[in-house]
């Protein structure tokens, strides 16, 4: 994987941690924040997974896929 994709992936993960910290300071969670975060992780999962052409373990790809599913699900089923 090239360095720009690695750094952009780590920046997105850092921004997600920052968003979760921000959400914990609010009185109630905002639904569209989680949906947008899930969409960003979904796009990053596609970009990162396209970088691997050999059978290596793709940790960043798996992190983005799991984060996308969790954030989409929480944003969709939030009351």
Secondary structure, DSSP 8 states (H G I E B T S, - for coil): --HHHHHHHHHHHHHHHHHHHHHHHSSS--HHHHHHHHHHHHHHHHHHHTT--SS---HHHHHHHHHHHHHHHHHHH--
